[in-house]
Amino acid sequence: MRLKTIFTLLVVYTVTAAPVFLPGEWRVVVQPATADAVEVYYEVVSPVLLRSYDGIEPFNRAQETARLRAEAYPDDLAPPCIAHGGPYRLVAPYVTARGRALASPVISGAYWSEGKRVTYSIVPEVRQVENSQAALNRVNESDGPIRESTALGMGISAELNRVVLETNAFDQGLRRRLAAQYGGLIVVRWNPFGERARLL
């Protein structure tokens, strides 16, 4: 695994002269977004593999409530996420002024764990973003990006507030096509060792 990562980073340096290592993140921006091409990034390590799950359950439940809010008001809100690195935080993104008011209320609840009733009250960290739940859904539910020959998968990243198209090829034409059709709604995750799932 370590050799594969080192090799990939060497390839990144070969492909582009100035990859950007984002502080506090495990993403390397191989090529930033421009006026006519979408961003391409490489994920060194999935953050999911590095985080602790101790004490996360109240945040999982609060995130589900925030997710339902975003689905109920898709033009005003964006998908929520749990921020890691330091204490857990529930990030509740909004797009409109009404969305800010919808995202701000404290999320409280209770659940049972090991025979004990656990109560929680979480104040969301509201954050203005560019792309609404509705806009991201439209891209994610379209079949244009996933029809690309090098596409491995596609889904919404709440953390990035973008639809992520995973691909195993470094394709400048793809960057331009996606930018022309979807603008800042989509980014490319480059996975040079990825393969398409095959039906057995």
PELIN-V275958 format. One record per residue. N is the residue number from 1. NEAR is the number of other C-alpha atoms within 12 Angstrom. Layout:
{{N NEAR} {N NEAR}}
This chain:
{{1 10} {2 10} {3 10} {4 15} {5 20} {6 14} {7 16} {8 26} {9 30} {10 17} {11 22} {12 30} {13 20} {14 14} {15 20} {16 20} {17 15} {18 16} {19 23} {20 24} {21 21} {22 16} {23 10} {24 12} {25 23} {26 23} {27 28} {28 32} {29 31} {30 36} {31 30} {32 26} {33 24} {34 18} {35 16} {36 20} {37 27} {38 35} {39 39} {40 39} {41 39} {42 40} {43 29} {44 31} {45 20} {46 15} {47 18} {48 16} {49 12} {50 13} {51 19} {52 16} {53 17} {54 12} {55 16} {56 21} {57 24} {58 30} {59 35} {60 27} {61 27} {62 36} {63 36} {64 24} {65 28} {66 41} {67 31} {68 21} {69 30} {70 34} {71 24} {72 20} {73 27} {74 30} {75 29} {76 30} {77 42} {78 45} {79 48} {80 41} {81 32} {82 36} {83 30} {84 24} {85 17} {86 10} {87 15} {88 26} {89 26} {90 38} {91 38} {92 46} {93 44} {94 38} {95 30} {96 24} {97 18} {98 17} {99 31} {100 27} {101 22} {102 32} {103 40} {104 25} {105 21} {106 22} {107 29} {108 21} {109 21} {110 18} {111 18} {112 13} {113 12} {114 7} {115 7} {116 9} {117 12} {118 17} {119 18} {120 21} {121 20} {122 31} {123 22} {124 31} {125 26} {126 32} {127 31} {128 26} {129 31} {130 26} {131 36} {132 35} {133 40} {134 28} {135 32} {136 36} {137 30} {138 23} {139 30} {140 26} {141 17} {142 17} {143 16} {144 21} {145 34} {146 26} {147 18} {148 24} {149 19} {150 28} {151 30} {152 27} {153 28} {154 31} {155 31} {156 33} {157 27} {158 35} {159 26} {160 30} {161 34} {162 35} {163 40} {164 38} {165 40} {166 38} {167 32} {168 26} {169 30} {170 28} {171 27} {172 23} {173 17} {174 35} {175 35} {176 24} {177 22} {178 34} {179 25} {180 19} {181 19} {182 31} {183 26} {184 32} {185 37} {186 44} {187 42} {188 52} {189 43} {190 40} {191 35} {192 28} {193 21} {194 17} {195 17} {196 21} {197 10} {198 6} {199 4} {200 3}}
